[in-house]
C-alpha cells in the first residue's frame, strides 16, 4: 500500500497535495483497496463551494457507496472529468490519474489539521 510522504491526509481517507496555494484532492490507496472496484465517481461542478469536513461527492464500488469529504473549505477550481468515463483510475492510479478536485481554499490554515503520512499510516493500522 502506497502512502506518499509529500502528501497530507484526512481522517476520512482523502489525500491532499498543496500546489501554489491550491489544494488537489483524491482518495488514498488504502481507501480504494477497502472499497474494491470503483464503478462510478460523482464530483461537484467547477465553481461549487465546499466546506471542510462535509461531503463534496461520492465514489461507488461494487460493494458500497462512500462519501468524499472536503479537507478544506473553498471553491472548486478544477474537476477531473476523466473519472466520469474512467472510474477505474481510482483503483489503478489513486495518486496520479485519479485526483478528483482542485480547491481554491478560503483558509489554507485548515490544511494544518491534516495528518502527515506517518500519522495516517498509524491511524489505518489502528482501524
C-alpha positions as CSV (number, residue, x, y, z in Angstrom):
1,X,0.0,0.0,0.0
2,X,1.3,3.4,-1.0
3,X,1.3,6.4,1.3
4,X,3.4,9.2,-0.4
5,X,5.4,11.2,2.2
6,X,4.9,14.5,0.4
7,X,1.1,14.4,0.8
8,X,-1.2,15.2,3.7
9,X,-4.2,13.0,4.7
10,X,-7.6,13.4,6.2
11,X,-9.1,11.1,8.7
12,X,-11.7,10.3,6.1
13,X,-9.0,8.9,3.7
14,X,-8.6,11.7,1.3
15,X,-5.1,12.7,0.2
16,X,-4.1,16.4,-0.2
17,X,-1.4,18.0,-2.3
18,X,-0.9,21.7,-1.8
19,X,0.3,23.4,-5.0
20,X,0.8,27.1,-5.3
21,X,-1.8,27.7,-2.5
22,X,-4.3,25.4,-4.2
23,X,-5.4,22.1,-2.8
24,X,-5.6,19.0,-5.0
25,X,-7.7,16.1,-3.5
26,X,-8.2,12.4,-4.2
27,X,-8.7,9.2,-2.1
28,X,-5.9,7.2,-0.7
29,X,-4.6,3.8,-1.9
30,X,-5.9,2.4,1.4
31,X,-9.4,3.7,0.8
32,X,-9.6,2.4,-2.8
33,X,-8.4,-1.0,-1.7
34,X,-11.1,-1.2,1.1
35,X,-13.8,-0.1,-1.4
36,X,-12.9,-2.6,-4.1
37,X,-13.6,-2.0,-7.8
38,X,-14.8,1.6,-8.3
39,X,-17.6,1.8,-10.9
40,X,-18.8,5.4,-10.6
41,X,-17.4,8.7,-9.3
42,X,-19.7,11.7,-8.5
43,X,-17.9,15.0,-8.3
44,X,-19.1,18.7,-7.8
45,X,-19.1,21.3,-10.6
46,X,-16.4,23.9,-11.1
47,X,-17.4,27.0,-9.0
48,X,-19.2,25.0,-6.3
49,X,-18.3,25.8,-2.7
50,X,-17.1,23.0,-0.4
51,X,-16.9,23.1,3.4
52,X,-14.2,21.3,5.3
53,X,-15.4,18.0,6.8
54,X,-18.6,18.0,4.6
55,X,-19.3,15.7,1.6
56,X,-18.4,17.0,-1.8
57,X,-19.2,13.9,-3.8
58,X,-19.1,10.1,-3.7
59,X,-17.5,7.0,-5.1
60,X,-19.4,3.9,-5.9
61,X,-17.8,0.5,-5.9
62,X,-19.2,-3.0,-6.5
63,X,-19.6,-3.3,-2.7
64,X,-20.8,0.1,-1.5
65,X,-21.2,3.9,-2.0
66,X,-18.8,6.1,0.0
67,X,-18.9,9.8,0.5
68,X,-15.9,12.1,-0.3
69,X,-15.2,14.8,2.3
70,X,-13.6,18.2,1.7
71,X,-10.3,18.5,3.6
72,X,-10.5,22.3,3.4
73,X,-13.2,24.9,2.6
74,X,-13.2,26.9,-0.6
75,X,-14.2,27.0,-4.2
76,X,-13.8,24.1,-6.7
77,X,-11.4,25.3,-9.4
78,X,-11.0,22.0,-11.4
79,X,-12.7,18.7,-11.6
80,X,-11.1,15.5,-13.0
81,X,-13.7,14.9,-15.7
82,X,-11.7,11.8,-16.9
83,X,-13.1,9.9,-13.9
84,X,-16.6,10.1,-15.4
85,X,-15.6,7.7,-18.2
86,X,-12.7,6.0,-16.4
87,X,-13.7,5.4,-12.7
88,X,-11.2,2.5,-12.6
89,X,-8.4,5.1,-12.5
90,X,-9.2,5.4,-8.7
91,X,-8.1,1.8,-8.3
92,X,-5.3,1.9,-10.8
93,X,-3.7,5.2,-10.0
94,X,-5.2,6.9,-6.9
95,X,-2.4,9.5,-6.5
96,X,-1.9,10.4,-10.2
97,X,-4.6,9.9,-12.8
98,X,-7.4,9.8,-10.1
99,X,-7.1,13.2,-8.5
100,X,-10.7,14.4,-8.0
101,X,-10.9,18.1,-7.5
102,X,-8.7,21.2,-7.0
103,X,-9.9,23.7,-4.4
104,X,-9.1,27.4,-4.0
105,X,-9.1,27.4,-0.2
106,X,-10.8,30.2,1.7
107,X,-8.4,29.5,4.6
108,X,-5.4,27.4,3.8
109,X,-4.5,27.1,7.5
110,X,-7.3,24.4,7.7
111,X,-4.8,22.2,6.0
112,X,-2.7,22.3,9.2
113,X,-5.1,19.9,10.8
114,X,-4.4,17.2,8.2
115,X,-2.3,14.2,9.0
116,X,1.3,13.5,7.9
117,X,2.0,10.3,6.0
118,X,3.3,8.8,9.2
119,X,0.3,9.8,11.3
120,X,-2.1,8.5,8.6
121,X,-0.2,5.2,8.5
122,X,-0.6,4.9,12.3
123,X,-4.3,5.7,12.0
124,X,-5.0,2.9,9.5
125,X,-3.0,0.4,11.5
126,X,-5.3,1.1,14.4
127,X,-8.5,0.6,12.4
